[in-house]
Amino acid sequence: MLKTYNTRAGDGTVTYGEFVHGWMTLTSQTQAFADALFHMADLNDDKVVDQKDYDMIYTKFDLNRM
């Protein structure tokens, strides 16, 4: 996701605007749905989705053991 939605080359973060635009373009779903997904993904509420959020997601769901 970081590479797909990140339009600021190489900064390693996905902003709200980048996420919503990318999600709506790829899925044709509503902005409200994209908004909800962004806030679910931004686990530390720092207004961007980045590796810190992924680390927390992987820890929470322990995906590396599946």
PyMOL CGO cylinders between C-alpha atoms (Angstrom):
from pymol import cmd
from pymol.cgo import CYLINDER

trace = [
    CYLINDER, 0.00, 0.00, 0.00, 2.78, 2.45, 0.81, 0.3, 1, 1, 1, 1, 1, 1,
    CYLINDER, 2.78, 2.45, 0.81, 4.16, 2.24, -2.74, 0.3, 1, 1, 1, 1, 1, 1,
    CYLINDER, 4.16, 2.24, -2.74, 0.75, 2.16, -4.43, 0.3, 1, 1, 1, 1, 1, 1,
    CYLINDER, 0.75, 2.16, -4.43, -0.76, 5.25, -2.80, 0.3, 1, 1, 1, 1, 1, 1,
    CYLINDER, -0.76, 5.25, -2.80, 2.33, 7.34, -2.01, 0.3, 1, 1, 1, 1, 1, 1,
    CYLINDER, 2.33, 7.34, -2.01, 2.51, 10.17, -4.53, 0.3, 1, 1, 1, 1, 1, 1,
    CYLINDER, 2.51, 10.17, -4.53, 5.31, 12.01, -2.72, 0.3, 1, 1, 1, 1, 1, 1,
    CYLINDER, 5.31, 12.01, -2.72, 8.13, 9.85, -4.05, 0.3, 1, 1, 1, 1, 1, 1,
    CYLINDER, 8.13, 9.85, -4.05, 10.20, 8.15, -1.42, 0.3, 1, 1, 1, 1, 1, 1,
    CYLINDER, 10.20, 8.15, -1.42, 8.82, 9.71, 1.75, 0.3, 1, 1, 1, 1, 1, 1,
    CYLINDER, 8.82, 9.71, 1.75, 7.43, 6.38, 3.03, 0.3, 1, 1, 1, 1, 1, 1,
    CYLINDER, 7.43, 6.38, 3.03, 4.07, 7.75, 4.13, 0.3, 1, 1, 1, 1, 1, 1,
    CYLINDER, 4.07, 7.75, 4.13, 0.57, 7.83, 2.69, 0.3, 1, 1, 1, 1, 1, 1,
    CYLINDER, 0.57, 7.83, 2.69, -1.43, 10.94, 3.53, 0.3, 1, 1, 1, 1, 1, 1,
    CYLINDER, -1.43, 10.94, 3.53, -5.19, 11.05, 3.88, 0.3, 1, 1, 1, 1, 1, 1,
    CYLINDER, -5.19, 11.05, 3.88, -5.53, 12.72, 0.47, 0.3, 1, 1, 1, 1, 1, 1,
    CYLINDER, -5.53, 12.72, 0.47, -3.27, 10.19, -1.23, 0.3, 1, 1, 1, 1, 1, 1,
    CYLINDER, -3.27, 10.19, -1.23, -5.14, 7.29, 0.33, 0.3, 1, 1, 1, 1, 1, 1,
    CYLINDER, -5.14, 7.29, 0.33, -8.64, 8.54, -0.43, 0.3, 1, 1, 1, 1, 1, 1,
    CYLINDER, -8.64, 8.54, -0.43, -7.77, 9.43, -4.02, 0.3, 1, 1, 1, 1, 1, 1,
    CYLINDER, -7.77, 9.43, -4.02, -6.02, 6.11, -4.62, 0.3, 1, 1, 1, 1, 1, 1,
    CYLINDER, -6.02, 6.11, -4.62, -8.72, 4.00, -2.97, 0.3, 1, 1, 1, 1, 1, 1,
    CYLINDER, -8.72, 4.00, -2.97, -11.57, 5.70, -4.80, 0.3, 1, 1, 1, 1, 1, 1,
    CYLINDER, -11.57, 5.70, -4.80, -9.73, 5.42, -8.13, 0.3, 1, 1, 1, 1, 1, 1,
    CYLINDER, -9.73, 5.42, -8.13, -8.97, 1.73, -7.69, 0.3, 1, 1, 1, 1, 1, 1,
    CYLINDER, -8.97, 1.73, -7.69, -12.29, 0.63, -6.20, 0.3, 1, 1, 1, 1, 1, 1,
    CYLINDER, -12.29, 0.63, -6.20, -14.93, 3.19, -7.23, 0.3, 1, 1, 1, 1, 1, 1,
    CYLINDER, -14.93, 3.19, -7.23, -16.15, 3.18, -3.62, 0.3, 1, 1, 1, 1, 1, 1,
    CYLINDER, -16.15, 3.18, -3.62, -17.35, 6.27, -1.78, 0.3, 1, 1, 1, 1, 1, 1,
    CYLINDER, -17.35, 6.27, -1.78, -15.21, 8.85, -0.04, 0.3, 1, 1, 1, 1, 1, 1,
    CYLINDER, -15.21, 8.85, -0.04, -16.91, 7.97, 3.24, 0.3, 1, 1, 1, 1, 1, 1,
    CYLINDER, -16.91, 7.97, 3.24, -15.77, 4.35, 2.90, 0.3, 1, 1, 1, 1, 1, 1,
    CYLINDER, -15.77, 4.35, 2.90, -12.22, 5.42, 2.00, 0.3, 1, 1, 1, 1, 1, 1,
    CYLINDER, -12.22, 5.42, 2.00, -12.23, 7.80, 4.97, 0.3, 1, 1, 1, 1, 1, 1,
    CYLINDER, -12.23, 7.80, 4.97, -13.21, 5.02, 7.35, 0.3, 1, 1, 1, 1, 1, 1,
    CYLINDER, -13.21, 5.02, 7.35, -10.51, 2.71, 6.00, 0.3, 1, 1, 1, 1, 1, 1,
    CYLINDER, -10.51, 2.71, 6.00, -7.84, 5.40, 6.32, 0.3, 1, 1, 1, 1, 1, 1,
    CYLINDER, -7.84, 5.40, 6.32, -8.71, 6.01, 9.96, 0.3, 1, 1, 1, 1, 1, 1,
    CYLINDER, -8.71, 6.01, 9.96, -8.66, 2.28, 10.65, 0.3, 1, 1, 1, 1, 1, 1,
    CYLINDER, -8.66, 2.28, 10.65, -5.21, 1.99, 9.04, 0.3, 1, 1, 1, 1, 1, 1,
    CYLINDER, -5.21, 1.99, 9.04, -3.75, 5.05, 10.81, 0.3, 1, 1, 1, 1, 1, 1,
    CYLINDER, -3.75, 5.05, 10.81, -3.47, 3.22, 14.11, 0.3, 1, 1, 1, 1, 1, 1,
    CYLINDER, -3.47, 3.22, 14.11, -1.28, 5.78, 15.88, 0.3, 1, 1, 1, 1, 1, 1,
    CYLINDER, -1.28, 5.78, 15.88, -3.44, 8.69, 14.67, 0.3, 1, 1, 1, 1, 1, 1,
    CYLINDER, -3.44, 8.69, 14.67, -0.53, 10.69, 13.23, 0.3, 1, 1, 1, 1, 1, 1,
    CYLINDER, -0.53, 10.69, 13.23, -2.50, 11.58, 10.07, 0.3, 1, 1, 1, 1, 1, 1,
    CYLINDER, -2.50, 11.58, 10.07, -0.41, 9.34, 7.78, 0.3, 1, 1, 1, 1, 1, 1,
    CYLINDER, -0.41, 9.34, 7.78, -0.18, 5.61, 7.16, 0.3, 1, 1, 1, 1, 1, 1,
    CYLINDER, -0.18, 5.61, 7.16, 3.41, 4.46, 7.41, 0.3, 1, 1, 1, 1, 1, 1,
    CYLINDER, 3.41, 4.46, 7.41, 5.60, 1.56, 8.48, 0.3, 1, 1, 1, 1, 1, 1,
    CYLINDER, 5.60, 1.56, 8.48, 4.79, 2.24, 12.16, 0.3, 1, 1, 1, 1, 1, 1,
    CYLINDER, 4.79, 2.24, 12.16, 1.13, 1.52, 11.42, 0.3, 1, 1, 1, 1, 1, 1,
    CYLINDER, 1.13, 1.52, 11.42, 2.02, -1.69, 9.58, 0.3, 1, 1, 1, 1, 1, 1,
    CYLINDER, 2.02, -1.69, 9.58, 4.23, -2.80, 12.46, 0.3, 1, 1, 1, 1, 1, 1,
    CYLINDER, 4.23, -2.80, 12.46, 1.31, -2.34, 14.88, 0.3, 1, 1, 1, 1, 1, 1,
    CYLINDER, 1.31, -2.34, 14.88, -1.08, -4.18, 12.55, 0.3, 1, 1, 1, 1, 1, 1,
    CYLINDER, -1.08, -4.18, 12.55, 1.31, -7.13, 12.17, 0.3, 1, 1, 1, 1, 1, 1,
    CYLINDER, 1.31, -7.13, 12.17, 1.88, -7.26, 15.92, 0.3, 1, 1, 1, 1, 1, 1,
    CYLINDER, 1.88, -7.26, 15.92, -1.83, -7.11, 16.68, 0.3, 1, 1, 1, 1, 1, 1,
    CYLINDER, -1.83, -7.11, 16.68, -2.79, -9.83, 14.23, 0.3, 1, 1, 1, 1, 1, 1,
    CYLINDER, -2.79, -9.83, 14.23, 0.51, -11.70, 14.39, 0.3, 1, 1, 1, 1, 1, 1,
    CYLINDER, 0.51, -11.70, 14.39, 0.44, -12.18, 10.62, 0.3, 1, 1, 1, 1, 1, 1,
    CYLINDER, 0.44, -12.18, 10.62, 4.03, -13.33, 10.47, 0.3, 1, 1, 1, 1, 1, 1,
    CYLINDER, 4.03, -13.33, 10.47, 3.00, -16.63, 12.09, 0.3, 1, 1, 1, 1, 1, 1,
    CYLINDER, 3.00, -16.63, 12.09, 0.24, -17.55, 9.68, 0.3, 1, 1, 1, 1, 1, 1,
]
cmd.load_cgo(trace, "trace")
